Amino acid sequence: MTDAATVPATPMTGRDRPLFLLSFRQRDELAGQAARAGWRVVAARRGEGADRRFLASGAAVAVVDARGSVAEGLAAVRAMAPVTSANGAALLALVSRDDTARLGEFYDAGATHFLASPMREVEFIQALRFAARHAQRTGTDATRAGGEPLGWRYDPALRSLQVTPALASMLGFTGTPSLRTMLRHVEAADRGAMRGALQRLRDGIQATAFAHDLPGAGRVVEHLQRDARTGRIHALIERLGEVDASAVVRDVLTGVRDDSGMRRWLTRRLDEGQPVGVVLVTLGRFDMVNTAYGRDAGDSVLRAASTRIADAARATLGRRAVLARMGGAEFLVAAEDADTETLAAAAKGIEEALTRPFVIGDVIAPVGARIATATARPGDAAAALLRRASETLAGDEDDRTIPLEALAVDLRHAMEAGEIELRLQPQVAVATGAIVGVEALARWRHPQHGEVGAETLFAAAARAELEVALSEHVQRLALNQAARWPASLRQLRLSVNVTAADVARSGFADLFLDWVDSSGFPRSRLTVEITEGGLIDDLGEASRLLSELRAAGCRVAIDDFGTGYSSLAYLKALPLDYLKVDRKLTQDITGSARDRIVVRGVIDMARSLGLTVIAEGVETPEQLDLLAKEGCQTYQGYLCAEPLTLPDLIALVDPV
């Protein structure tokens, strides 16, 4: 085989640039038409991540084929319009003749050009040329967004290969590589897909693609085109992004890597001698979810869990984190250069994320998880590393799993026996550092299982159909205890949680105010926190209830705002005094500039509505300092104190 040297990349203008094509139903047909006209096509069938893929492609023209998929097409145009507009690119929307009445929607969404079918191939190509001309007139150099192009060209007549400089550098080519040498970089597990793509070209298909891992680039798609006149094969390599949990779409259900993909990733890193750490996660009580709510509900939980795990892993490990679903309800997070302490922090974040219940229809499904970590040892293979993590997980199982059914059976007796206790977490004024209030949190002192937290406690109550009874029990316990506080605590506000079940309860406002008055605790120092906001279906009823409580002298807060169940609709519909920023947003404030902008926006919005902002989950002085700069007035979290018993609270407020 005669090999040619690498050739320098030249600036791409007009039709020489790649064409990004998104078609839900006719990808290959359109890609073939564009390829015959000389376009280098980056084609996709799924709308997820289309904006990122367009930007990475360096294309000047994007096509969204919405024929037969109007809703998906509109969503894709909306997602892509900001990046196409920012780069001066053209966005061509294809619609069916029956949907031309909706062209205004596509225009409003950001499309710049339109074509309705039925259409001839020549009309489609002409539309591409008009779009490219528009991009030349208005665009910046969009190729800079995608970096130097990765690609190669093979001429079978001359038996010569040319590769772009960026690809040669990435693969370490110092001379002139052969086609066999280059294709050897496709891993064995992906070579079947590669052979299939090459066979399709031999069978007369002009444009096709296959996906594989590429050293130095992570997961990529190779878009292949065959020139029918010369027989040359052109390949444009599209990066799917950095190797992380959102960039590699492999598992059909959750959209993350699968077991075999993760094992290949681990094997490659371990063979290279790189330090690797893993976090193994098994969802708890998942079989119970499938049994109680059905397989569709179980699938929904798996998808939501993968998102929570990915977000929590990235918060600690950054973009080096790779996520895989290993099978069933088991996930694995892996990262290079992660030490034991970092892995432990990632595991803690994942555990906290999965402790929050999952919403299934109109019910809450508490799941939780068992988690173990492991780091690679010299000479480890992927199987040995995974086995060590599994053994650690199995060793912890007896200590970590509490059967929800057993707790449900025990709960009524627990309330009668006084096993339900309170913990009080201080709320601190940012300006002065003074403790100004406390939130009452329930704990179950279980004789066999030890301390059970509020989320598991209320999940057991839901299983036993004792939600209303437990909520009333905790509210009255908090009110009666607070009414007997010593003088050192008598200026503090008390916050108690009210659930969606309470909101739906007929006459609840009158009942609740009777409990307040009979306890002797002043209404003026009481704050009602609305929890499980996503389950408040009737905002009108909720607004009426809260208005009654406010008119009676109480104050109202919305809990966990910014993630989870809360939404902007509640700010518009509900009469509120306080907005409590969710702990995830609080901890994000020390992250990227984008994270801080989001937190600033939430605080500014709350203050413009006249609400006092309380930040939850504050753990470090840096978080507090940044929150103070953004205008947060109050905080609670471990920086001041964990949830305390009453004697510990008294000692903290009045240490003398």
N, C-alpha and C positions, 0 to 999 in steps of 0.2 A: 504494500500500500504506500502510495506517495502522499506525503503530508505537507501542507502549506503552513507557513508561520501565521501567528495571530495577526489580525489586522486591526488598526486603530478604529475606534468608533468615531463616526462623523456626526455633526449636529443634525438633528432630525427636524424637518419642517414638513407641514402639510401631510400628504399621504404617506410619507416615509415613516412617520411616527406609528406606534402601535394603535390599533383601534380596540377600545374596550367594548365588549358586546355582552349584554345581559338579556337572555331569552329563556323564559320559563318552559317553553314548549318546542321551539324550533331553532335551538342553538346551532346544531351542526349544519342545518340547511343555510342559515344566514352566514355562518362563519365560512362556509364553502363559497358562497357568492362573493363575499368580501375578499377572500383569498384569491379568487380568480381575477379580481380587479387589481391585485397587487398589494392589498393591505396586509399588515402583520397583525393577526387577530389574537387578542386575549379574551377568551370566551368563558362565560359562567352561566350556570343554570339556577343558582340560588341567590336570593337578594341579600342574605346576611353578609355584612362586611363589604358590600359592593363599593361603598365610598372609599374604604381603605385600599381595596384592590385596584380601583381606578387610579388612585393617587400613586400607588406603587408602580403601576404599569408605565407611567410617563406618557399616557395617551393624550392626544389633543381633542379626540372625539369620543364620546360615549354614546352608545345606543341602548335604549331600554325598550325591549319588545314586549308591549303590554297586550298584545292580541290574545284574547281568551283569558287574560289574567289582569284585569283592569286594576283591581284593588292592590295586588302585589306590585304592579307596575307603578302606580301612583306612590306607593310607599317607597319604592326604590328611587324614584325621581326626587322625592323630598329628601331622602338620605344623601343622595349624591350631589344635589344642587349646590350646597355650600362649597364643596371642594372644586366642582367644575367651574363655578363662578369665580372663585378665588384665583384659579389658574387661567382664566380666560378661555376655557375649553367650551366646546359645543356639546349640547345634550339633545340628542335626537330621539323622540318618542315615536314608536310605531303603534298604531291602534287599528282595530277592526273598523270597517265602514259603519257598522251599527253603533259604534261608540264615539263617533265624531262629535256628538253633542257634548262630550265630556272633555273636549280639547282645552276648554277654558280652565278646567281643573289642573291639567298637566302644565299649562302655561303658568298658573299661579304657583304650582309646586316647583317650578324652576326650569322646565324644558325650554330650549331655545329654537328647536326645529321639530317639525311634525311630518308624518307620512301615514296615510291611511291605506289599508289593504281592501280588496285584492290589488297587488302591485306587481309589476314586472321587475325582473332582476335589474334591468337598465335603469328603472326609476329609483330603485334602492341605491344603486351605485351613484347615481347623480345626486341623490339626497346626501350621501356621504361626502361627495365633493363640495357641495354647497356648505355643509357643516364645517369641513376642513378649512375652507376659505374664510369662513367666519372666525374660526379659531386663530388663523394666521393674522387676521386684522386686529383682533382684540386680546390675544393671549400673551401671557408671559411664557417663559420657557418651562413648560410643565414637566419636561424630562428631568429637571433638577430635583423635583419632588421624589422621583423614583431612584435617584442615584445613577451611577454608570450602568448601562444595560448589560444583562447577562444573556448570552446566546451563542449559537454556533450555526454553521452552514456546511452541508456536505454535498459535494458534487460527485455523483457516482461515475460519471464519464472520466473525470480526471482522477478519481479516487483520492480527493483532497478534502481536508477539513480545515475550516477557519473558525476560530473562536474569538470572542471579544476579549479585550485586555482584562476587564474586570473578572470574567470567568476564569481566564488563565491564571490570574493572580490568586483567586480564591482556591482553585484546585491545585496550585503549586506547580503548574506547567512551566518549565524553564526552556524547553525546546518546542518542537512541533509535534503535538500529540497525534496519535492515531484515533480513529473512530472507536476502535475496540478499547483503547485506554480510557477514553472519555466516558464511554458507557459503563465501564467497570465501576464508576463511582455511584451507579445506581445499586442500592442494596439488594441482596438476593430476594428478599421478600417482595420487592417491588418490580422485579424483572419480568414477571408475568404480565403486569400492566404495560410495561415498556414494549414487550414483544407484541402484545395485542395492538398497541397504537401503531407500531411500524407495519404490522400486517394490514391494518386498515388503509394505510397509505398505499401499500402495494396493490390493494384491491380497488383502488381508484378514488377513495375518499381524499379530498384535497386538504382538509383541515381536521385535526383531532388533538387530543391532549391526554396526558397521564400525570399522576401525582407521585412524588417520592421524596425521601429525605436527601438533602444535599449538604455535605460537610461545609460548614461555614455559613450556610444560608438557612438551615432548618428545613421546614416543609416547603416544597415548591411544586408548581405545576409547569410542566414543559408543554408549550403550545407548538405543535408541529404542523407545518404546511409543506405540501409538495407542489412544485411548479410543474404543471402538466407538460409544458413545452420543453423544458431543459431536464426535468427529472430531479432537480436539486431539492434537497430537504432543508428547510429553514426552521430553526428552533428558537423560540423566545421563552426565556425562563422567568416565570413570575414568582417572586417570593410571596409566601402567605404571611409574612411578618416574622418577628422574632419568635423563637421557639417558646411559646407560653401556652397557657390553658385556653386562650380564646382564639389563637391563630391556627391551631391544627384541628380540623374538623374530621374526626374519624369515627367515633362512636355514634351510631345512627340516632340513638335516643337522646343522649345528653349533649352531643356536640363537642366532646373532648377526645383525647387519644383513647385507644383501646389497649387491651392487655399486651398484645404482641408489639404494638407500636412503642409502648413504654419500655418493654424489655429490650427492644432494639436500641432505644435511646440510652438506656442504662449500660448495655453492653458496649456501645461505642465509647462512652465516657470512661468506663472502667478499663477498657483496653488501652485507652490513651493515658491511663494513670491519673486521671483527674479525681479530686476528692468529691464525693457525691453523698448527699444525705436525703433520706426519704421520710415522709410522714404517711402512715397507713391509717385510713379512716374507714370504719364500718358503721353504717347507720344502725342505730338501735331501734328495736320495735318495728322494723320495716315490714316484716311478714304480717304483723298485726294490722298495719295500714292496708296492705293488699287484701287481707281477709275481711276487714271491717268495711272498707270503702270501695274495693274493686281495683282491678289492675290499672285502669286509666288513672285513678287517683295515685296509685303507686308510681306510675310513670311520671306524673306531674311532680311528685315529691323528689324523684331522682333528678329531674331537670333543675328544679329549684335548688336542691342540695349542691349540685355541681357548680352552680353560679355562686352560691355562698362560699363554698370551699375555695373556688378560684379567687374571689375577691379577698377573702381573709388571708390566703397564702401570699398574694401579691402585696398586701399591706405590710408584710414582714420581709418576704424574700425578694420582692420586686419582680421585674420582668424575667428574671432567671427561673422563676417557678414554672414547672411543667406539670400538668394535671392529666391523669388518666382514670377512666373507669375500668377497674380490673375485672368486673363481673358482678352480677347481682347488685348488692347495695354496698360494694366495697370500692373505694377510691384511693389513689396513690398520688401524693405530691412529691416531686423530686426536684432537687436544685444542686447546682455545682457550688463548691466553696461555702457550704452552709455548715457552721459548727454546731455543737450540741446545744448551746444556749439559744442560738437563732432558731434551730428546729423546734426547741421547746416553746419559744415564743410563738412560732407559727402554729404549733399544735394547740396552744391556748386560744389563739384567735379563732381557729377553726372550730374548736369546741364551743366557744361562746356563740359563734354564728349559727351553729346547728342546735344550740339549746333553745333558740327562739322557735315557737311552734310554727308549723306549716298550715296554711289555709287551704282547705279542700272544700270547695263549694261554700256552704254556710256553716261549716264546723271547723274546729281547730284540731290538728293532729300533732301532738308532741312526739318527737322522734328521738332527738339526742344522738350521741355517737360514742363509740369506743375508739381511742386514738393511741397510736404508738409511733415512736421514732426510732431510726437506726441510721448509723453512718457507715460508710464503706471502710473495710479494712484492707490492708495490702493483700493482693492476690484474690480478692473477692470477685466472684462472677455475679451476674444479676440475680440468679436463682438463690445464691447464698445470702445476699443482702435482703432480698424479699422474705426469705425464710426466717431470718433473724427478726425482722419486723413483725412477722406473723406470730412467732413464738412469744414475743413481748406482749402482743395484743392478747393472745390467749391466756397469758399469765395474769393479765389484769382483769379478765372478764368477770370473775366472780365478785370482785370488789366494786365494779363500776355499774353493773346492771341491776336496776331495781324494777321488779315486775309491776307494771301499772295496774294490772287487775288486782293484785294483792293490796296495793295501796288504796284502791277504790273500796275494797271490802272493809279496810281498817278505818276509813276516814270518819264515818259517823261517830264511832267510838272515840276517835282522837279528839274531836271537838268537845264531846262530853267530858273527856278525861283531862282536858286542859293541856293537851300536847301541842296545840297550835299556839305559837308564841309570836312576838313582834320583835323586829329589829328596826332601828331608827337611823336613817342615814342623814347626816347633817347637810343643810343647804347654806352656802356661805356667800356673803356679799363680796363681790370682787373688789370693790373700792376700799373697803375697810378691813376685810378679813374676818369680820364678825359672823358667827353662826346666827342666822336669822330664821331658820325653820328646819323641819325634818320631814322626811317621807317615811311613812309607816309601811314596812314590808313584812309579809308573812313568812314564817318558817315552821316546819313541822319537826318536832323533836321525837322522831320515831324510835321506839324501844329496840327494834332490831336493826334498822337501816341507818340510824344516826340522823343527822340534820338533812332534811329534804327542802329544796329551794321552792320559791313561789311558783315558778312555771310548772314544775312537776306536780306540785301540790294542786294547782288549779286544773291541770290535766287529769289528775286522778278524780277531782271533783266532777269534771265533765263526764268521765266514764261512769261515775256513780250517780249522775244526774243530781248532784248536790251543789252546782255552781252558785245558785242564788243563796242557798243556806250558808255556804262557806264565805261568800262575799259579805253577807250580813254579819256573820260571826266575826270576821276580821275588822270590819268597819266599827262595830260596837265595841270590840276589844280595844281598838286604838282610841276611840273617843273616851271611853271610861278610864283608860290609863292616863291619857293626856289631861283629863280633868283633875287628876290627883298629882300632877307634876309639882315638884318643889318650887319655891320662889325663883330659883335661878333659871328655870325653864319657862316661866310664865309669860315671857314676851315672845316666845317662838311661835311661828306658824306651824300648823300640822297639816300635812298633805295625806289624804287617803285616796285609794284607787276605787273607781267605780267602773264596772264592766259593762259590756254591751248587753248582757242579760239583765243587768239592773236597769239600764235605759229602757228596755222593752217591757219592764215590769209595770203593770198598771198601778198608778198612785204612788210610785216610788218616791217622788219628791216629798210628799207629805210624810211618808214613813220615815225617810231619812232625817228630815228636820225634827221629827218627834224624838228620834234616837239622840240627835245632837242636844236638844233641849233637856231631855231626861238625864243625859250624862253630866250636864252642867258646863260643858266646854263652850266657850263663846263662839258664836257663828262668825264673828269678824276675824277670827284667827284661823279659820278653816279653809283649806283649799281642796277642791274636788278634782282629781286627775282622771281624765277619760282614757281608758286603756282599750286595747283591741278595737281601735277605731275602724279598721277595715270591715268590721262586722256590723257597724251601725248602718243598716239599710235605709232607715227612715230618718233623714237628717232633719226634717221638719219636727218630728217628735223629739229628737235629741235636743234641738234648739229650744223647744218649748220647755223641756225639763231643766236645762241649764239656765234658762232665763228665770225660772222660778227660784232656783237655788241662789242665783246672783241677787235677785230682788229680795231674798230673805237674808242677805248679808254675807253669804259665802263667796269665795272666789273660785274660778274655774281655770284649769290648765289642760292643754292637750299634750299627751305624753309621746315620747319616741318620734318626734317630728323629724322628717328628712329622709328616713328609710322606713322599711316595714310597712305598716298599714296606713299611716297618716297621709293626707293629701291636701292640696291647695283648696279643694272644695270645702274642707272643714273650716278653713280660715274665713271663707266667705259666708258660710252658713251658720256657724256656731258662735255664740257670745262668749268670748274668752278674755282672760286676764293675763295668763302666762303661756308661753310657748317653751316646751322643753326640747332642746336639741338632742337628737339621738346620739348615743355614745360613739357610734361609728363615724358620724360627721365630726364630732368633737376631736376624735383621735386623728382624723384626716387632716386637721388644720396644720399639722407639722409636716405634711407630705408635700405634694407638688404645688406650684402656683395655682394650677387649675383647681385643686382641692380647696385651697384657701379662698378662692373666689366664690366657690359654691357656699362655703360656710358664711362668708361675708354677706352673700345675697340673702341667705335665710335670716340672718340677724337683722340686716337692714329692712327686710320686708316686715319682720315682726315688729320692729320698733316704729316703722312708719304706720302700723296699725294700732299703735299705742299699747303693745304687749310687752311685758317684762320677759326677758330671755333667761332661761336657766339651762346651762350646759351640763349634760349628764356624762359620767365616765371620765372626768378629768383626773389624770394620773401623774402628770409631770408639770414642773414649773414652766417649761417651755410652752406647753399647751395653754396653761392659764394666761401667760403673758400675751400670747397671740390672740386669745379670746378677748382679753381686756382691751387690746388695741382695736379690735373689731366692734367693740361696744357691748359685749355681753355683761349683764349686771350681776348674775348669780351663778354659782356652780355647785355641783355635788360630785363626789367621786373619792377614790382612794388617796388623792393628794391631801385631802383633809382627814378622811376616816372611812373605813368600811362600814357597812350597816352595824350598828352597835346595840347592845342590850341597854336598858334604861340606866343601870348603875354606871356603865361605861360612858354613856352620854353625859350624865351628871358630872362625872369626873373630868370630862373633856371641857365642858362649858365652865365649870367652877372648880378648878384644880386644887383650891385651898382646902 
